Amino acid sequence: MTIGRYLRWKDEHGDEFRPVSLTGTELLNDRTLNKSTAFSYEEREAFQLDGLLPPRVQTFDDQLNRVYDGFRNASTDIEKYLFLRALQDRNETLFYALLSRHVEEMTPIIYTPTVGKACQEFSHRYQKARGLYITEDNVDNMDELARHFTGKDIKIIVVTDSQGILGLGDQGVGGMGIPIGKLSLYTLGAGIHPAHCLPIALDIGTDNQDLLDDPMYLGVPQRRLRGEAYKAFIKKFVHQVKRNFPKAVLQWEDFSKSNAFDNLNDYEEFLPSFNDDIQGTGSVVLAGILGAAKIKGESLAEQNYVVYGAGAGGVGVADQIFAGLLKEGCSHATARDRIFILDSQGLVFDDREGLDEYKKRYAKPRALAAGWSVTEAGKVSLTELIDNYPVTVLLGTSGIGGAFKEGHIQKMMEYTKRPMIFPLSNPTANCEALPEDIYRWSDGQALVATGSPFGDVVYNGRSFRIGQGNNVFIFPGVGLAAIVSQTRKVTLDMFTTASYALAEMVSDEDLQAGCVYPRISKLKQASLHVATRILADMKAKDPNCDLAGKDISHELAEHIWEPIYLPYRRV
């Protein structure tokens, strides 16, 4: 039985209620059931709460006003983060109701960019247990861990080994902040009940010397597991997940670029799983490109794409652009010809010694640059590529702050009146260029989107709203669709469908402001639209799937939880 159905119990009069067996302090300490000062007088008597709470009963709105005052009184972003996490740990209904009323204000606090600092300071600011920590010592005992874990109906798992946390790198056990934050967004965006969500940190050591030298560090104090030992550990973990949480969709998060691709390729057929850094990033960027192309009145096939930064996110972006080009009628060869990727050694060529496997599909033949003017033979920098080839779309996934220069944008304007410039790296310090600089360099003509949140930019009397290419517009809807459909595999096509669905959520008003993404306040509508489009596409392509004969809107509604208090009845 889903949480949604469980919360829709009705008595003989048709009134909704929730059956509850816990009493006293056990009830108050259950974060999914606690109403705190909003327990009615009748509930206080029935559930043995008399004397355990202040005498006055508060309304839900009273509580929301009180906790919002507490949030605003926190003086720094990290203090606001800790305030919200503490609220989440004691009353999840109130926490999500608060978030849903202040989405634009609080999303940057519970996730990027603030969560990065929370991961860095995890051991010094640890508050309360949440999720599972899997190590070499306990991975074989996950059966036992699962039995003791309170959640018995897990539908979505976010797991990290903390090696590639945002743009910060190896954060050891502190990376747990990422799964916790991502799952908060699953609930906020897609209505997946917190009891269905499980954050997991794979603590297999750290190579961050500052953490190893810190006497307060809470993780395993040893160097990171690597090679065949790492692969054996991951294999054990995945098999344990499938055995103990058979209904769960697994999201890989913030692994190193090579492990990200290896884990996805090794296990995407074994259990429904995806990597948000690869597939989610690619999907949200394609959606932004679709919006920008609409502003330009051009097609995807009329653009030439440069992805600066060929890690997991960068190649994921290339993959999704490739899928979009195929969807719009390009041949495989034509689509690949229009996509260029660069890493720390410059433009990726197919004859490079030791070239990573995942980069090979976008590597260019050396002959392409035969007549180009370059400083160092055999190596093509970003500047040299733009100088020699008509680039119209420049996408930054490098994590190198300030990598995009005025000369790059001005050269691109020789090829197109309205270049697409997306500096997508986060946190903010790693952004390849500041939006205000890009508008100034392009005389307000560039189409800009970022990975981190930025305020509006005013240039020549016109106000530009900066769209944030935030994966949160994609992964909650994809995850919800995977859960509802009970799919055996999360496919690339699901993410392509999500891209086009998200692009449909961008209004004419958004586009007129030069913005290629909806406001983050539209997160829930966007997530449900993404899920609906994916499910409709799955149903259309496979008439015999589990959705056959079912109403998609009804199926979604059965899985979506709203953060409200229902009357409790003791059972």
Steps between C-alpha positions, in 0.01 A plus 500: 500500500638842409532778753251697293233235541588453865435868563161479332326283758141611551253428776133410462418867446753541220742706713871444445721394790829326570522194724789529748625255763784698660437697820679743730861592433529228233239686296663837560839360394367354174580766241244371249214503754584782739260797496664664801291789635226435242376179666138565594374465857322179400819359344706596804266299719475203264875475438623568857650840415350694787776689682758422229414812297434865588127532582394721211408330172637675191359495148713383209528861384616605849776243481600604148526864607709403803753287311524753217590766756769265630633449150519873429671567832791272407783733401689286243407251232662211685305589814181506293594159361551359849172654616310330218677167549410507869138568409507214249632268771218574740196572279518415131144608424570851628839505326356422156203730545744782578715419195198486272403853604850642450647292219715769335634623832577162657606272214849661482528437875403133513701423188743690278686710578471476882511121519861511381608680814285265708691204353833664574400563863299179549711349778506824698126567463355149521151505650295182472507159333337471158552236234758222479880510506642201315864404549725207413429365848121499477414463129462123544256563785257726314227242563532571869526876448185497288310311768586763758430793268165666565401533132354172371361620167791678333423626148794733427862483614765765442853372557842666486855391568581870551797512264363769267284723720382795286811694403665423834638153439549234767301578815510157664209418726385862474360420158190365678366854476446446126263198518309665784460819297409322176231295672356814656456626144333174397239560767468872433485464122331165440313440825681174579433437868809529724442147628563372146839675479837361608829696493815285498864598537760246391785576739799327345757747628618835372806644329428844643797549731331782691226257602745225594690749718183625670445332841128582469459318168213248528586277204729202453852648551678328213587554134225445247428150368593466133536260208367148519430531872274798427316312225448200727360728770257668255386160374422385853315823571283486187403138558408581859285792385312279256441237766401728786327783312351325193258784418764772505636717221870572561652838420880518482623841612835683506733212416830564320456528124642157418313322779181685407502353149624157610236457772221615270609274214554201729165512679240691299366167369517333842269739684321824405770761551643818354774753561367851544839660435505336156139462391325764708757765411477414133122509506466839668761656268322368191178654632675837529640471149150424369374817668785708359444356153137605526606857579736495200239342275749232401530123532746287698659391172594860414734525801861392561558392860807525721499329840789640703569238766486134399422342836187305585276805472660626180476172312147457636415838344651388169302174514172684549570755225579205273167338594318828431662533159397144411146571616488798265611298200881518487701195407739354756801634311358850457403518867848398618665743261324793668618418854850585629629414847808643672681382811816614678705406192284698261280374219458123525650324196450133420873419477583614852688236695312363801173673407220423747244264353204729572660787303565299184154545350555876463871496419587676174731381223833679505451600135220735599752748641761456227469853367432673830731759653609371843783583738594144593494230234251224578316702763196725453389731780152643549611832351654329197192286442270804503740694277503222240148355510154668496393421856150621592446321835756510782428284806718505811530189716867543592481634853754769400382842609545772239594262216274677248653828379375804316688396186316166491158661501588773253644246256185289529295806406671496163327163445159575652321810622384321815755255638393260775736530795429267794764517780358205693762415762418544865541613770497862391878547532549232233268663245681542165376859462270739683170575322547877522835468322353284224222753433753783494735314265213412264318834522202320655465251213624178660254241631621414848428227753704397803539205734497713816225747593558862392288809538355695209743700285412843365684603182419803284174547687380144442460247779615144432391214724772238532364150460662239719577170327428312817464121482215533750275571203576150367584229753188519723271451200716223353517323837125530552432362152737209563321419828147526359583297188703242695747512213784252494736749338530878507580580138668787317173550314326581829743787550455625144125504555561687827701766314219573256244492782698754702540723194119500473483649851687814393240772448499780242560737791813302592628509144435874467721552806774303324450210740504140377377331819185540710522657842604262775166581666344291220699195608208278594302582184811437291576169673146370452502610136830319444367184666175516304678538166736210574217270605290595197797429274563162665133408467490601132815304412408184689124428509570195719690686774380517861322829421269339243138586571591737782437873529839671539368793703335260745813287532711806573251631755515168686876546553510868593507616860393846612655643821184555702385377840219244501303406813657204681309204635661256735528139390 
